[in-house]
Amino acid sequence: MTRFVPIGKTMNLRHMGGYDTKNARKTKDNYLYRSGFLHFTGDQDLAKFETLGISTIYDFRSPMERVKNDLQVGNSIEVVELGMLVASVENLWDMLMKEGLNPEGAEKIMGDRYRELTEEEVPGYRKMFDHMMESEGGILVMCSFGKDRAGIASALLLSALGVKEEQIEQDYLLSSQAYADKALAIGKFEQFFNSEGLSVDESIVVPILDARTQYLATAWQVMREKSGTLDNFMREELGIDQAAKDYLQKRFTL
């Protein structure tokens, strides 16, 4: 099954349909999407995007990221701005500088970011679920690369739908295959390197672009440390009790 949906210069746009759930159902096709920034090159790209049936976009990008790359999707799609600073491009650069701009430091800060996302940014994920409980139609979760903030959002949603953790991890790891134009993705950091009088160092940027098992494992670990089990975390921190799971499974699985 081809999960990636090529539209314009958008990176990492893909669907999450067809995953098996624990109650012998499957996630619906054409209802669940995840993506990096939606980079359309013309009206034909927007028209193609509109055929996906997405009613709501959950945008986890920071205010600065949104200003730099305004989302142009028309008035028929609701955009819920969740404004997460952790793992934003500018946040990652600040942390890279503190670690001394080296590959080992880049990998370390990614692990740290996943811990912070599941400790500090929980209100944003809860807001996403609250909105899902009051809305209808297909959804898209997105951030700049569609991997970290949107990656945890996708993992939490798939978990609420009853998808097994092994499949959730497989979905997460697909982000490592997402960058058909790797140079374009790496180029997002060019201005930051240039501001320090440096050329872009791919060995430093790649650990940030990669989806690695240990990154997602850090998020799961934090949730279990905090609440004992993932189910407890979903209920206590995100408001996803069994009734909410039943609603989401009815909406997004068949």
Secondary structure, DSSP 8 states (H G I E B T S, - for coil): ---B---TT--S-EE-TT-BBTTS-BB-TTTEEEES-----SHHHHHHHHTT-EEEEEE---HHHHHHS-----SSSEEEE----TT-HHHHHHHHHHHTS-HHHHHHHHHHHHHHHHHH-HHHHHHHHHHHTT--SEEEEE-SSSSSHHHHHHHHHHHHTTB-HHHHHHHHHGGGG--SSHHHHHHTTHHHHHHTT----HHHHHHHH---HHHHHHHHHHHHHHHSSHHHHHHHHH---HHHHHHHHHHHB-
